[in-house]
Amino acid sequence: MSNGLTLAQVEALIRGAVKVGEGQPGDHVEVEKAIEQAIEATKKALEAAEYAEEVYHTTQLVFKNPVPDLIELNESYPSPEVGWTVQTYKDGKRFRFNGEIWDEIDIFGQNLQVVNSSMNGLMSSAEHIKLNEIPLEVKDRVLVFCKESYVYPEIIGVLAPFPFQGEILSVKGYCSVPGESLTEIRIERSKDFVEWQDIMEVPMKFEALQHQDNGEATFFEKKVEPGDVFRIHIVKADSKMRHLTIQLTIRT
């Protein structure tokens, strides 16, 4: 090995030690045999050490910061050391410097198992089938209107523009403090912020002492166009009601 004893040096040391001990009784044949066995054992140990060092240098991975591509890799690391490992994130490849060149050692993600209806992968096949059964065009969106503190008969100034085409599914109302008599609320729509249309066939109603509306509200106009603007009109309100929230659900 370059940083340790050579086999010749080890043999010289062993024979030197035997020479120092000359004059002592013993069988020279047996001594020579012992020397040869010691040299052979040392040889195997040196070979094993050299192999271990070679494996270390050929498999060691010292991860460095990723770069966009191979060109940037050479520019960012002009003097790499053996074992330096860098990923190029544009293509997912990983390179290791072997002392002379950058070797491509793997591609991140190439062994990821793709799922299908009959084979599990990153998700189960059952999940895959269920996911594919969901129509891509189905997506529910919720507009939320809030009135803090006390609720009075008024048009709420908060406006809610809706940028998608869709259809009104439902409306729900909640209050933290209920009134002691009926509260009635309608939803209005505009396309120009000037002309407003009441789109409810049956208005939302909060019965006395109820935290939620009665669930009987309906719409005669459910179609929603991109750019439609919505607002809340409180037609009738009990003065004890407080902290009102209205949720309008639209499917796009």
C-alpha positions in Angstrom: 0.0 0.0 0.0 1.2 3.5 -0.7 0.6 4.7 2.8 1.8 1.6 4.7 4.4 -1.2 4.7 5.2 -3.2 1.6 5.4 -7.0 1.7 9.2 -6.9 1.2 9.5 -4.6 4.2 7.4 -6.9 6.3 9.6 -9.9 5.3 12.7 -8.0 6.1 11.4 -7.2 9.5 10.5 -10.8 10.3 13.8 -12.1 9.1 15.6 -9.4 11.0 13.8 -10.4 14.2 14.8 -14.1 13.6 18.4 -13.1 13.0 18.5 -11.2 16.3 17.4 -14.4 18.0 20.1 -16.7 16.4 21.9 -18.9 18.8 18.8 -20.0 20.5 17.8 -23.7 20.2 15.3 -24.5 17.5 14.6 -26.2 14.3 15.6 -24.0 11.4 13.2 -25.7 9.1 10.3 -25.0 11.4 11.5 -21.4 11.8 11.6 -20.9 8.0 8.1 -22.4 7.7 6.8 -20.0 10.4 8.4 -17.1 8.5 6.7 -18.1 5.3 3.3 -18.5 7.0 3.7 -15.0 8.6 4.6 -13.5 5.2 1.7 -15.2 3.5 -0.7 -13.9 6.2 0.7 -10.5 5.9 0.3 -10.6 2.1 -3.4 -11.5 2.4 -3.9 -8.7 5.0 -2.2 -6.2 2.7 -4.4 -7.3 -0.3 -7.5 -7.0 1.8 -6.5 -3.6 2.9 -5.8 -2.5 -0.6 -9.2 -3.9 -1.8 -11.0 -2.1 1.1 -9.3 1.2 0.1 -10.3 0.7 -3.5 -13.9 0.0 -2.6 -14.0 3.1 -0.4 -12.7 5.3 -3.2 -15.1 3.8 -5.8 -18.2 3.8 -3.7 -17.9 6.9 -1.4 -20.6 9.5 -2.0 -20.0 13.0 -0.9 -23.2 14.9 -1.7 -22.8 18.5 -3.0 -25.4 21.1 -3.8 -27.5 20.4 -7.0 -27.1 22.3 -10.2 -29.3 22.8 -13.3 -27.3 20.7 -15.8 -24.0 19.1 -16.7 -22.6 22.4 -18.0 -23.3 24.1 -14.8 -21.9 21.1 -12.9 -18.4 21.6 -14.5 -18.5 25.3 -13.9 -19.6 25.0 -10.3 -17.2 22.3 -9.4 -14.0 22.9 -11.4 -11.7 21.0 -9.0 -13.8 18.1 -7.6 -12.5 15.3 -5.4 -13.1 11.6 -5.7 -16.6 10.7 -4.5 -18.2 14.1 -4.9 -21.8 13.5 -6.0 -24.1 16.2 -7.6 -27.6 16.0 -9.0 -28.7 18.0 -12.1 -32.3 18.9 -11.2 -33.4 19.6 -14.8 -33.2 15.9 -15.7 -32.9 14.2 -12.3 -29.5 12.6 -13.1 -26.9 12.1 -10.4 -23.2 12.3 -11.2 -20.2 11.0 -9.2 -16.6 12.2 -9.8 -14.3 9.1 -10.1 -11.1 10.9 -10.1 -11.1 11.6 -13.8 -14.6 12.3 -15.1 -18.1 12.7 -13.8 -19.9 9.4 -14.0 -23.7 9.2 -14.3 -24.7 6.8 -11.5 -28.5 7.0 -11.5 -31.6 9.0 -12.4 -33.8 10.1 -9.6 -37.3 8.8 -10.0 -36.7 6.2 -12.7 -37.5 3.3 -10.4 -40.7 4.8 -9.1 -43.5 2.3 -9.6 -46.3 3.6 -11.8 -49.8 2.7 -10.5 -52.6 1.4 -12.8 -55.9 -0.3 -12.3 -54.3 -3.7 -11.7 -51.0 -2.9 -10.0 -50.1 -0.9 -6.9 -47.5 1.9 -7.1 -47.2 5.2 -5.3 -50.8 4.7 -4.4 -53.0 1.6 -4.3 -54.8 0.4 -7.5 -58.1 0.9 -5.6 -57.3 4.5 -4.9 -56.3 4.9 -8.5 -59.6 3.6 -9.7 -61.5 5.8 -7.3 -59.6 8.9 -8.4 -60.3 8.2 -12.0 -64.0 7.9 -11.3 -64.1 11.6 -10.1 -65.1 13.8 -13.1 -62.4 16.4 -13.7 -65.0 19.1 -14.3 -66.5 18.7 -10.8 -65.3 21.2 -8.3 -67.2 22.9 -5.5 -66.3 26.5 -4.5 -67.7 28.4 -1.6 -68.4 32.1 -1.3 -68.5 33.3 2.4 -70.3 36.4 3.6 -69.9 37.6 7.1 -71.6 40.3 9.2 -69.9 41.0 12.5 -71.7 42.2 15.6 -75.5 43.0 15.4 -77.6 42.1 12.3 -80.0 44.7 10.9 -82.2 45.0 7.8 -79.7 46.2 5.2 -77.7 45.4 2.1 -74.2 44.1 3.2 -71.5 46.1 1.5 -69.2 43.1 1.1 -69.2 42.0 -2.6 -68.1 38.6 -3.9 -67.1 38.4 -7.6 -67.0 34.9 -9.0 -64.5 34.3 -11.9 -65.8 30.9 -13.1 -68.8 29.4 -14.9 -70.8 27.2 -12.7 -74.1 26.4 -11.0 -75.4 27.2 -7.5 -75.7 24.1 -5.4 -76.8 25.4 -2.0 -76.7 28.1 0.6 -76.3 27.8 4.4 -76.5 30.4 7.1 -75.2 30.5 10.7 -75.2 32.9 13.6 -73.4 32.8 16.9 -76.3 34.6 18.8 -79.8 33.9 17.4 -82.6 36.3 17.3 -86.0 36.0 19.1 -88.0 36.3 15.9 -87.8 35.5 12.2 -84.8 36.8 10.1 -85.1 36.7 6.3 -82.1 37.0 3.9 -81.9 37.1 0.1 -78.9 36.8 -2.3 -78.6 39.2 -5.2 -76.5 39.1 -8.3 -75.1 41.7 -10.7 -73.0 41.9 -13.8 -72.1 45.6 -13.7 -72.3 46.5 -9.9 -75.2 48.8 -10.8 -78.2 46.6 -11.6 -78.9 43.9 -9.0 -81.2 40.9 -9.3 -82.7 38.8 -6.6 -82.0 35.2 -7.6 -83.9 33.4 -4.8 -87.2 31.7 -5.2 -87.5 31.1 -1.5 -85.4 33.3 0.8 -83.2 32.0 3.7 -85.0 32.1 7.0 -83.7 31.9 10.5 -86.5 30.9 12.9 -86.6 32.4 16.4 -83.8 31.1 18.7 -82.1 29.1 15.9 -78.4 29.2 15.1 -78.9 27.9 11.5 -81.3 28.7 8.7 -84.2 26.3 8.2 -82.6 24.8 5.0 -85.6 25.6 2.8 -84.0 28.3 0.6 -84.2 27.7 -3.2 -83.1 29.6 -6.3 -85.0 30.2 -9.5 -81.7 31.2 -11.2 -78.8 28.9 -10.5 -76.6 29.4 -13.6 -73.4 31.4 -12.8 -71.3 33.2 -15.5 -67.7 34.3 -15.1 -67.7 37.8 -13.6 -71.0 37.5 -11.8 -71.0 39.5 -8.5 -73.0 38.4 -5.4 -74.1 40.3 -2.3 -76.4 39.7 0.7 -79.6 41.5 1.3 -81.0 41.2 4.9 -84.7 41.9 4.4 -85.9 41.3 7.9 -83.8 40.9 11.1 -84.3 40.4 14.8 -82.2 43.0 16.7 -80.8 40.3 19.0 -79.1 38.3 16.2 -75.3 38.7 16.0 -72.3 37.4 14.0 -73.9 36.2 10.8 -72.2 33.9 8.3 -73.6 32.9 4.9 -72.0 30.2 2.7 -72.9 30.0 -1.0 -71.7 26.8 -2.7 -71.1 26.9 -6.5 -70.1 23.9 -8.6 -67.7 24.6 -11.5 
